[in-house]
Amino acid sequence: MTRSTRVPSGRYTTSPSPEPATGNRRGPWGRAQRIGVVAVTVVLGLFVALNIHELGHTAVAWLAGDHNASYELRCEPAGFGCNHFDATGMSKPEKLAVTLGGILVTQIITWSLVLLRRRAGLRWRPVLTALVAVFAIDPVLQFVQAALTPLPEYDLTKVDFTAGATLLGWSQSFSLVVFIGGALACITVWVRLGYRVRSRLPRRRGQGRHRPAVSGAGTSRSASC
């Protein structure tokens, strides 16, 4: 269907009429397929994120001076994801860097994925959104784990924030306040960011739709099919 519009100059222009909404063309099968892809992405992403987190500790330990630092995918008693390094001779800031190295690496990847998602097409956004969620939840889990772990903790990579609090000499009560506040702050940031992204969707979907014509003197309309 086309619409013919007479403009004041006397010429006619044609433009496609807005098509009626037909809903989701892919149907239930397409929706189930997307859910399956996202679920697989989350499972694989958790495995990758966990190992990248542990590798972050090893990499920072190597940078801190222990060039014999290594990472083992499968080990006992943890099962998998073990760091092997020697903190002897490291200063307190270097030990603190090793402790926070895992979260630092995962958050660099998180915000890189956020920027990539902004530039990606609609086809890849569900997968990238799932990966962002997987990596973004790392500090929240670490804060919760630290809140449930009593001080002191001298293993630099067992419970990251608890070990950091031990290095800094924090008390149990002060650490608990920081851990709970940190978890709530992370959740608030991502909820607000998700709300902002979602609030922009109707405006983006509305772009390119038919704009109502402005009526004025000397303008007439005629529609033909």
Legacy VTK file of the C-alpha trace (Angstrom):
# vtk DataFile Version 3.0
C-alpha trace
ASCII
DATASET POLYDATA
POINTS 225 float
0.000 0.000 0.000
1.278 3.457 -0.881
0.090 6.880 0.090
0.097 9.846 -2.241
0.484 13.275 -0.677
0.104 16.622 -2.370
2.494 19.242 -1.118
1.967 23.019 -1.470
4.176 23.147 -4.551
1.627 21.059 -6.454
3.803 17.941 -6.767
2.916 14.555 -5.365
5.155 12.353 -3.304
4.566 8.742 -2.339
5.661 6.944 0.785
4.966 3.452 2.087
2.103 3.234 4.509
2.814 1.779 7.926
2.442 -1.985 7.971
0.330 -3.540 10.695
2.220 -5.214 13.490
2.497 -8.942 12.871
4.148 -9.871 16.179
7.070 -12.197 16.516
7.612 -13.828 13.126
9.836 -16.545 14.537
7.167 -17.858 16.869
7.604 -20.109 19.921
10.414 -22.112 18.302
12.522 -18.996 17.790
11.937 -17.935 21.384
12.909 -21.383 22.692
16.010 -21.336 20.533
17.116 -17.988 21.949
16.521 -19.212 25.507
18.601 -22.317 24.784
21.462 -20.271 23.366
21.443 -17.954 26.373
21.371 -20.916 28.796
24.361 -22.564 27.110
26.168 -19.218 27.100
25.610 -18.812 30.845
26.900 -22.316 31.653
30.004 -21.995 29.492
30.486 -18.394 30.611
30.523 -19.401 34.285
33.230 -21.972 33.631
35.311 -19.503 31.626
34.789 -16.653 34.116
35.838 -18.825 37.051
39.068 -19.868 35.376
39.826 -16.343 34.159
39.321 -15.085 37.709
41.846 -17.585 39.056
44.252 -16.896 36.201
44.071 -13.218 37.185
45.572 -14.076 40.575
48.364 -16.047 38.908
49.122 -13.291 36.389
49.357 -10.605 39.077
51.565 -12.861 41.229
53.883 -13.280 38.234
53.961 -9.497 37.740
54.652 -9.049 41.458
57.896 -10.957 41.123
57.106 -14.659 41.413
58.014 -15.854 37.923
57.366 -19.449 39.002
53.679 -18.721 39.584
51.473 -21.237 37.791
47.844 -22.186 37.369
46.414 -25.691 37.447
43.037 -26.385 35.896
42.410 -29.552 37.899
43.812 -30.120 41.371
43.044 -31.297 44.881
41.265 -30.514 47.139
39.541 -27.635 45.302
38.746 -29.782 42.283
39.841 -27.266 39.667
41.217 -23.767 39.418
44.282 -23.709 41.692
46.958 -21.014 41.892
50.526 -21.839 42.816
52.730 -18.921 43.823
55.015 -17.824 46.616
54.145 -14.576 48.396
57.421 -14.538 50.322
59.178 -11.240 49.787
56.101 -9.463 48.408
55.161 -6.156 49.965
51.704 -5.530 51.391
50.512 -3.623 48.270
51.761 -6.482 46.067
49.931 -9.054 48.181
46.800 -6.920 48.033
47.143 -6.712 44.250
47.415 -10.504 44.028
44.321 -10.851 46.201
42.257 -8.507 44.014
43.808 -9.598 40.705
41.008 -12.016 39.845
38.226 -9.467 40.278
40.234 -6.824 38.435
40.552 -9.060 35.364
36.896 -10.121 35.332
35.702 -6.526 35.635
37.933 -5.387 32.786
36.307 -8.102 30.673
32.847 -7.097 31.953
33.080 -3.495 30.807
34.744 -4.520 27.556
31.701 -6.727 26.878
29.388 -3.818 27.753
31.084 -1.630 25.135
31.043 -4.489 22.616
27.342 -5.065 23.214
26.591 -1.425 22.357
28.188 -1.869 18.950
26.911 -5.371 18.258
23.874 -6.174 16.142
20.588 -7.375 17.597
21.484 -10.973 16.783
24.406 -11.024 19.228
22.971 -8.912 22.023
21.269 -11.754 23.978
24.553 -13.696 24.065
26.596 -10.652 25.052
24.037 -9.676 27.688
24.334 -13.139 29.249
28.131 -12.901 29.258
28.009 -9.444 30.842
25.775 -10.806 33.604
28.083 -13.771 34.221
31.220 -11.659 34.590
29.473 -8.777 36.393
28.232 -11.018 39.200
31.792 -11.919 40.252
32.307 -9.056 42.764
28.821 -9.604 44.220
29.617 -13.263 44.903
32.991 -12.315 46.339
31.418 -9.756 48.685
28.810 -12.289 49.867
31.440 -14.980 50.366
33.629 -12.551 52.306
30.703 -11.523 54.543
30.199 -15.182 55.477
33.899 -15.854 56.174
35.380 -14.943 59.575
38.607 -13.008 59.855
41.534 -13.451 59.675
42.156 -15.105 56.289
45.796 -15.460 55.301
45.311 -17.427 52.065
45.535 -14.644 49.476
43.254 -16.294 46.920
40.846 -18.397 48.992
38.388 -15.596 49.831
39.585 -12.475 48.055
38.018 -9.660 50.055
38.510 -11.397 53.411
42.207 -11.804 52.659
42.344 -8.153 51.619
40.654 -7.076 54.835
43.181 -9.139 56.806
46.063 -7.435 55.010
44.571 -4.019 55.744
43.979 -4.838 59.404
40.214 -4.317 59.305
38.036 -5.531 62.150
35.301 -8.114 61.636
32.461 -5.619 62.143
33.926 -2.955 59.847
34.681 -5.562 57.170
31.113 -6.857 57.346
29.720 -3.365 56.751
32.062 -2.845 53.781
31.229 -6.244 52.260
27.461 -5.814 52.542
27.660 -2.235 51.266
29.855 -3.300 48.360
27.458 -6.061 47.322
24.464 -3.705 47.459
26.366 -1.027 45.519
27.238 -3.479 42.722
23.653 -4.706 42.495
22.343 -1.117 42.409
24.717 -0.109 39.612
23.706 -3.010 37.373
19.997 -2.704 38.093
20.069 1.002 37.211
22.147 0.325 34.102
19.760 -2.406 33.004
16.767 -0.135 33.600
18.337 2.621 31.510
19.012 0.233 28.645
15.496 -1.160 28.809
13.892 2.290 28.975
15.539 3.200 25.668
14.135 0.221 23.787
10.676 1.674 22.951
12.255 4.806 21.475
14.664 2.751 19.390
11.882 0.538 18.133
9.847 3.574 17.257
12.510 5.014 14.988
11.702 4.774 11.317
7.956 4.364 11.798
5.365 6.389 9.976
5.267 9.965 11.123
1.878 11.647 11.141
1.630 14.223 8.377
1.381 17.875 9.285
-1.760 19.409 7.908
-1.585 22.888 6.493
-2.959 25.243 3.892
-2.968 23.917 0.341
-2.360 20.309 1.378
-4.657 17.492 0.374
-4.368 13.710 0.651
-5.575 10.778 -1.369
-4.845 7.123 -0.603
-4.754 4.277 -3.073
-4.116 0.566 -2.709
LINES 1 226
225 0 1 2 3 4 5 6 7 8 9 10 11 12 13 14 15 16 17 18 19 20 21 22 23 24 25 26 27 28 29 30 31 32 33 34 35 36 37 38 39 40 41 42 43 44 45 46 47 48 49 50 51 52 53 54 55 56 57 58 59 60 61 62 63 64 65 66 67 68 69 70 71 72 73 74 75 76 77 78 79 80 81 82 83 84 85 86 87 88 89 90 91 92 93 94 95 96 97 98 99 100 101 102 103 104 105 106 107 108 109 110 111 112 113 114 115 116 117 118 119 120 121 122 123 124 125 126 127 128 129 130 131 132 133 134 135 136 137 138 139 140 141 142 143 144 145 146 147 148 149 150 151 152 153 154 155 156 157 158 159 160 161 162 163 164 165 166 167 168 169 170 171 172 173 174 175 176 177 178 179 180 181 182 183 184 185 186 187 188 189 190 191 192 193 194 195 196 197 198 199 200 201 202 203 204 205 206 207 208 209 210 211 212 213 214 215 216 217 218 219 220 221 222 223 224
